[in-house]
Amino acid sequence: MSEIGVGRDQLRAFIERIERLEDEKKAISEDIKEVYAEAKGSGFDAKIIRQIVRIRKLDASERMEQEALLDTYMHALGMIPDVEK
């Protein structure tokens, strides 16, 4: 087999693997959507669940840093009243 034939076969194999993975990703995405819908049907807020899932991916220091920045920005915008001690 020529080098072009080998390259073509390898390229086709890569593309077919990517296509299979894309199909799997789509199926998993649909499954996740169904779980969120099920949670919503049970009375939970899907937006908040999504936020929690995103937050749980962070390590503790990243999460603390984001929470501190959020708190700082909210105070600056007057969304959280200053507490005097």
C-alpha positions as CSV (number, residue, x, y, z in Angstrom):
1,M,0.0,0.0,0.0
2,S,1.3,3.5,-0.8
3,E,2.0,6.2,1.7
4,I,-1.0,8.1,0.5
5,G,-3.2,5.0,1.0
6,V,-1.9,4.6,4.6
7,G,-2.4,8.3,5.3
8,R,-5.9,8.2,3.9
9,D,-6.8,5.1,6.0
10,Q,-5.4,6.8,9.1
11,L,-7.3,10.0,8.4
12,R,-10.5,8.1,7.8
13,A,-10.0,6.2,11.2
14,F,-9.5,9.5,13.0
15,I,-12.6,11.0,11.5
16,E,-14.7,8.0,12.2
17,R,-13.5,8.0,15.9
18,I,-14.3,11.6,16.2
19,E,-17.8,11.0,14.7
20,R,-18.4,8.2,17.1
21,L,-17.3,10.3,20.1
22,E,-19.5,13.2,18.9
23,D,-22.5,10.8,18.8
24,E,-21.7,9.6,22.3
25,K,-21.3,13.2,23.5
26,K,-24.7,14.1,22.0
27,A,-26.3,11.1,23.8
28,I,-24.7,12.0,27.1
29,S,-25.8,15.6,26.7
30,E,-29.3,14.5,26.2
31,D,-29.1,12.2,29.3
32,I,-27.9,15.2,31.3
33,K,-30.8,17.3,30.1
34,E,-33.2,14.6,31.1
35,V,-31.7,14.5,34.6
36,Y,-32.1,18.3,35.0
37,A,-35.7,18.0,33.8
38,E,-36.3,15.2,36.3
39,A,-34.8,17.3,39.1
40,K,-37.0,20.2,38.0
41,G,-40.0,18.0,38.0
42,S,-39.2,17.0,41.6
43,G,-39.3,20.7,42.6
44,F,-35.6,21.6,42.4
45,D,-34.3,24.7,40.5
46,A,-32.3,23.5,37.5
47,K,-30.3,26.8,37.2
48,I,-29.1,26.4,40.8
49,I,-28.2,22.8,40.3
50,R,-26.2,23.8,37.2
51,Q,-24.4,26.4,39.3
52,I,-23.6,23.9,42.0
53,V,-22.3,21.4,39.5
54,R,-20.0,24.1,38.1
55,I,-18.9,25.2,41.5
56,R,-18.1,21.6,42.6
57,K,-15.6,21.3,39.7
58,L,-13.5,24.1,41.3
59,D,-10.9,23.3,43.9
60,A,-11.4,24.9,47.3
61,S,-9.0,27.8,46.7
62,E,-10.5,28.7,43.4
63,R,-14.0,28.6,44.9
64,M,-13.0,30.8,47.9
65,E,-11.4,33.3,45.5
66,Q,-14.5,33.5,43.3
67,E,-16.8,33.8,46.3
68,A,-14.6,36.6,47.7
69,L,-14.6,38.5,44.4
70,L,-18.4,38.0,44.1
71,D,-18.9,39.4,47.6
72,T,-16.6,42.4,46.9
73,Y,-18.4,43.2,43.6
74,M,-21.9,42.8,45.2
75,H,-20.8,45.1,48.1
76,A,-19.5,47.7,45.6
77,L,-22.8,47.6,43.7
78,G,-24.8,48.0,46.9
79,M,-26.4,44.6,46.5
80,I,-25.2,43.5,50.0
81,P,-25.5,46.1,52.8
82,D,-22.3,46.9,54.8
83,V,-22.5,45.4,58.3
84,E,-21.1,47.6,61.0
85,K,-19.7,46.0,64.1
